[in-house]
C-alpha cells in the first residue's frame, strides 16, 4: 500500500512539474513579462510622479513660468 501511494505521488509530481514547466516557458516567451519592460515601466512611473511634484512643473501648469 505504501509503495502504491508513493508511486501515485511521484506520478502526480511529474505531471505538476510538466505543467509548471509549460507555464514558465509560456511566460518567458511573452515579451511583456521581461524584467526590462517592468523596470522601464517603474522608471516611467517614478519620473511622472517626480515631475508632478516638481515646483517648476506646477508653476508652468499655472502659466507662471515657461516649461523647461
FIROVEX-402841 format. One record per atom (N, C-alpha, C): residue in three letters; x, y negated, z negated. Coordinates in steps of 0.05 Angstrom, whole numbers, plus 5000, padded with zeros to 4 digits. Example, Ala and Ser with C-alpha at 12.3 -4.5 7.8 and 13.67 -1.06 7.14 Angstrom:
REM residues 2
ALA526451144844ALA524650904844ALA526450664844SER525750454858SER527350214857SER525849994843
This chain:
REM residues 68
UNK501650245000UNK500050005000UNK501849755000UNK503849744984UNK505649514983UNK507049475010UNK507849695022UNK509249675048UNK507349555069UNK504749635069UNK502849535088UNK502349235083UNK502249155058UNK501848875051UNK504148705061UNK506548805056UNK508948655065UNK509148635095UNK508348855109UNK508448855138UNK506348655149UNK504048645137UNK501948455145UNK502848165140UNK504248125118UNK505247855111UNK507347775131UNK509147955138UNK511247885157UNK510047825185UNK508047975192UNK506647915218UNK505347645218UNK503947575196UNK502647315194UNK504747095194UNK506947135180UNK509146935180UNK510246885208UNK510547105223UNK511647085250UNK509646925268UNK507146985265UNK505046845280UNK505046545274UNK505246475248UNK505246195239UNK507846055249UNK510046195248UNK512546085257UNK512446025287UNK511246195303UNK510946145332UNK509145905336UNK506945885321UNK505145655324UNK506545395317UNK508045405295UNK509545165286UNK511645085307UNK512945275319UNK514945225340UNK513645085363UNK511245185371UNK509845065394UNK509044775388UNK508144725363UNK507244455355UNK509644265356UNK511944355345UNK514344185344UNK515344125372UNK515244325389UNK516144295417UNK514344085431UNK511744105426UNK509943905438UNK510443625428UNK511043605402UNK511643335391UNK514243225402UNK516243395406UNK518743305417UNK518543215446UNK516643335460UNK516243265488UNK514643005492UNK513342905470UNK511742665471UNK513442425466UNK513742245486UNK515442015482UNK514641825460UNK512041825453UNK511141645431UNK512041745404UNK513041985402UNK513942095377UNK516942055372UNK518241895388UNK521141865385UNK521741665363UNK523941705349UNK524741525328UNK525241245339UNK526341235363UNK526940975375UNK524440805379UNK522340935388UNK519740785392UNK518740695365UNK518840865345UNK517940795318UNK519640565307UNK522240575310UNK524040365300UNK523440105314UNK523040105340UNK522439865355UNK519839745345UNK517739915341UNK515239815332UNK515439685304UNK516939805286UNK517339695260UNK518839435261UNK520839405278UNK522339165281UNK520538945291UNK518839005310UNK517038805321UNK515038715300UNK514038895284UNK512238815262UNK513638625242UNK516138695235UNK517538525216UNK518038255228UNK518738245254UNK519337995268UNK516737825269UNK514537945275UNK511937795276UNK511237685249UNK511637845228UNK511037755201UNK512837525193UNK515437545199UNK517337335193UNK516637085208UNK515837105233UNK515136875249UNK512636745238UNK510736905229UNK508236795218UNK508736645192UNK510736725177UNK511336595151UNK513336365154UNK514436335177UNK516436125182UNK515135845181UNK516235665166UNK515135385165UNK515135255193UNK517235305209UNK517335185235UNK515035275253UNK514435525251UNK512135635268UNK509535515258UNK509235485232UNK506735375221UNK506435085230UNK508634925229UNK508534645237UNK508034625267UNK509234805283UNK508834795312UNK505934865318UNK504735045303UNK501935125308UNK500034885302UNK500834715283UNK499234485276UNK499834245295UNK501934285312UNK502634075331UNK504433865319UNK505533915295UNK507233725282UNK510033715294UNK511033945304UNK513633955317UNK513434125342UNK515334085359UNK515434245384UNK516434525377UNK515234745387UNK516235015382UNK518935055393UNK520535225380UNK523235285389UNK523335525406
